[in-house]
Amino acid sequence: MMTAKNVHYALFGALVLVLAGCGQSVVRPGSQTREMNLQRPSRILVANFAVSEDEVKEYQGIMRQQPIIKDPIQRERELARQVAEVMAVELVDGLRAMGFVVERVERGTVATESELQIDGRFFKVDEGNPLHRLVVGFGSGASSVNTEVQVYQGEQRRKLLEFDTFSDSGKMPGAAPTLGAGAVAQGGVTAGMVVANAAMSGVKTYHSDVERMTANSADQAVRYLSEFFLKQGWIRKEQVRKARIAY
């Protein structure tokens, strides 16, 4: 017979699996220049990706902590700001790790002829339903972040590369299929448990699931960019990290 304590630990284990990255992040290739051996850029400019609150869907269920910002429109704007910041920071760090000079710039900044500019937009930022993910699983209540990435060269913004990234929270089974509906009905899942166990798990934490997925999207974007840079002869083969491709 499963005791309340056993239910707690079993749910904790299920939650750790969810938070540890059961989701997936992939790249869907788009257009790419056929030109080869282009001049290595003297600098790469990274602008914050465009994101509208119209594309942001905030979770407002019982597992959400009491928000500091009371206005839901302002909360969506703040969430949009957060994901744009995470994307820019992760892109800059990833590109610098390949040996490029990289600078963050304001949107609309004009590049010189020797510079590349990485721009893009979020076309979906959905927090989903964490309670459904934890209890039901199998993709129910999934959160997701989708972006479009473009790479331009020079003052005329000649497009060299375009692709999309897709990240979601995955389709692992939740607590109900794992433990049985009765265990969940006995009060095994609480918001307090989720917060406490996430802190204890040792899993890298973010402000939200969508920030974590944005970081994963940026990682896949950097990987895909490294493959393009190798084709142009800008980096060495050992610097390339393969992206996960979905067609």
C-alpha positions in Angstrom: 0.0 0.0 0.0 1.4 3.4 -1.0 1.7 5.8 1.9 1.4 9.6 1.7 5.2 9.8 2.1 5.8 7.3 -0.7 3.4 9.3 -2.9 5.4 12.4 -2.1 8.7 10.8 -3.1 7.3 9.2 -6.2 5.8 12.5 -7.3 9.2 14.2 -6.6 10.9 11.7 -8.8 8.4 12.3 -11.6 8.8 16.0 -11.3 12.6 15.8 -11.4 12.3 13.9 -14.6 10.0 16.5 -16.1 12.3 19.4 -15.0 15.5 17.7 -16.1 14.7 18.1 -19.8 12.1 15.6 -21.0 11.2 18.1 -23.7 12.8 18.5 -27.1 14.3 21.3 -29.1 14.8 21.1 -32.8 15.7 23.2 -35.8 13.6 23.3 -39.0 15.9 24.5 -41.8 14.7 27.3 -44.2 16.5 29.2 -46.9 20.3 29.3 -47.1 22.6 31.1 -49.5 24.4 29.0 -52.1 27.5 31.3 -52.0 30.6 29.7 -50.4 33.8 31.1 -48.9 32.2 34.4 -47.9 34.4 36.7 -45.9 34.6 35.9 -42.2 32.7 38.7 -40.4 34.7 41.2 -38.4 31.8 41.3 -35.9 28.4 39.6 -35.3 25.6 41.8 -34.1 22.8 40.3 -32.1 19.5 42.1 -31.6 16.8 41.1 -29.1 14.3 39.0 -31.0 10.9 40.7 -31.6 8.1 39.3 -29.4 4.6 40.6 -29.0 2.4 40.0 -26.0 -0.1 38.7 -28.6 2.2 35.7 -29.1 2.6 35.1 -25.3 0.2 32.8 -23.4 0.6 32.9 -19.7 -0.4 30.1 -17.3 -2.9 31.3 -14.8 -3.8 28.0 -13.0 -3.6 27.0 -9.4 0.1 26.0 -9.4 1.2 29.5 -10.2 2.7 31.5 -7.4 0.9 34.7 -6.5 2.2 37.2 -9.1 3.9 40.4 -8.1 2.6 42.1 -11.2 -1.2 42.2 -11.0 -1.9 43.4 -14.5 -2.0 40.3 -16.8 -1.0 42.5 -19.8 2.1 43.7 -18.0 2.9 40.2 -16.9 2.8 39.0 -20.5 5.1 41.9 -21.5 7.5 41.0 -18.7 7.5 37.3 -19.9 8.2 38.5 -23.4 11.1 40.7 -22.2 12.5 37.7 -20.2 12.5 35.3 -23.2 14.0 37.9 -25.5 16.8 38.5 -22.9 17.6 34.8 -22.5 17.7 34.3 -26.3 20.1 37.2 -26.8 22.4 36.2 -23.9 22.6 32.6 -24.9 23.3 33.5 -28.6 26.0 35.9 -27.7 27.7 33.4 -25.4 27.5 30.6 -27.9 28.9 32.6 -30.8 31.7 34.0 -28.7 32.7 30.5 -27.7 33.4 29.9 -31.4 35.9 32.8 -31.4 33.8 35.6 -33.0 33.6 39.2 -31.8 29.9 39.5 -30.9 28.0 42.5 -29.7 24.4 43.0 -28.6 22.7 45.9 -30.4 19.3 47.6 -30.5 16.8 46.4 -33.1 17.2 48.4 -36.3 21.0 48.8 -36.0 22.7 48.9 -39.4 25.6 46.6 -39.9 28.7 47.4 -41.9 29.7 45.4 -45.0 32.1 43.3 -42.9 29.5 42.4 -40.2 26.8 39.8 -39.8 23.5 40.5 -38.0 21.4 37.9 -36.3 17.8 38.8 -35.9 14.5 37.0 -35.4 11.2 36.8 -33.7 9.3 34.7 -31.3 6.1 33.4 -32.9 4.9 31.4 -29.9 5.6 31.6 -26.2 3.1 29.4 -24.3 3.5 28.5 -20.7 1.0 25.7 -21.1 -0.5 24.0 -17.9 2.2 22.7 -15.4 -0.5 20.8 -13.4 -1.7 18.9 -16.5 1.9 18.1 -17.4 2.7 16.8 -13.9 -0.4 14.8 -13.4 -1.5 13.7 -16.8 1.6 14.0 -19.0 1.8 12.7 -22.6 1.9 16.2 -23.9 -1.1 17.4 -22.0 -0.7 21.1 -21.0 2.6 21.3 -22.9 4.6 24.5 -22.8 6.4 25.6 -26.0 8.6 28.3 -27.5 9.0 28.8 -31.2 11.3 31.2 -32.9 12.3 32.3 -36.4 16.0 33.2 -36.9 17.6 35.2 -39.7 21.2 35.9 -40.5 22.0 39.0 -42.6 25.2 40.4 -44.1 26.1 44.0 -44.6 24.3 47.3 -44.8 21.9 46.0 -47.4 20.8 43.2 -45.1 21.5 40.4 -47.6 19.9 37.3 -46.1 22.3 34.4 -45.8 20.4 32.0 -43.6 16.9 31.5 -42.2 15.5 28.7 -40.0 13.0 28.1 -37.2 13.5 26.5 -33.7 10.8 24.6 -31.8 11.1 23.7 -28.1 8.4 22.0 -26.0 8.1 20.4 -22.6 7.8 16.8 -24.0 5.4 13.9 -23.7 6.5 12.0 -20.6 3.8 10.3 -18.5 2.5 12.3 -15.6 1.9 11.3 -12.0 -1.6 9.9 -12.6 -0.4 7.2 -15.2 2.7 6.5 -13.1 1.1 6.3 -9.6 -2.6 5.8 -10.4 -5.3 8.3 -10.3 -6.1 7.4 -6.6 -2.7 8.6 -5.4 -3.2 12.0 -7.1 -6.7 12.3 -5.7 -5.4 11.8 -2.2 -3.7 15.1 -2.4 -0.2 14.0 -3.5 0.2 17.0 -5.9 0.5 20.4 -4.4 2.0 23.7 -5.5 4.2 23.7 -2.4 5.6 20.3 -3.3 6.5 21.5 -6.8 8.4 24.6 -5.6 10.2 22.8 -2.7 11.2 19.7 -4.7 12.4 21.8 -7.7 14.7 23.7 -5.3 16.0 20.4 -3.9 16.6 18.6 -7.2 19.8 20.3 -8.2 18.4 20.9 -11.7 19.4 24.2 -13.2 16.7 26.7 -12.5 15.1 29.4 -14.6 12.4 31.9 -13.9 10.0 29.8 -16.0 9.7 26.8 -18.2 9.6 29.0 -21.3 12.9 30.6 -20.3 14.5 27.1 -20.1 13.1 26.3 -23.5 14.3 29.6 -24.9 17.8 28.7 -23.7 17.5 25.3 -25.4 16.3 27.0 -28.6 19.3 29.3 -28.5 21.6 26.3 -28.1 20.1 24.6 -31.1 20.4 27.8 -33.1 24.0 28.2 -32.2 24.6 24.5 -33.3 22.9 25.1 -36.6 24.9 28.3 -37.1 28.1 26.5 -36.4 27.4 24.1 -39.3 26.8 27.0 -41.6 29.9 28.8 -40.4 32.0 25.6 -41.1 30.7 25.6 -44.7 32.0 29.1 -45.1 35.4 28.2 -43.7 35.0 30.5 -40.7 35.5 27.9 -37.9 37.3 24.6 -37.5 35.5 21.3 -37.8 36.1 20.5 -34.1 34.1 23.6 -33.2 31.0 22.4 -34.9 28.1 21.1 -32.7 25.4 19.2 -34.6 21.9 20.6 -34.4 18.8 18.4 -34.0 17.0 18.7 -37.3 13.3 18.2 -38.0 11.8 18.4 -41.4 
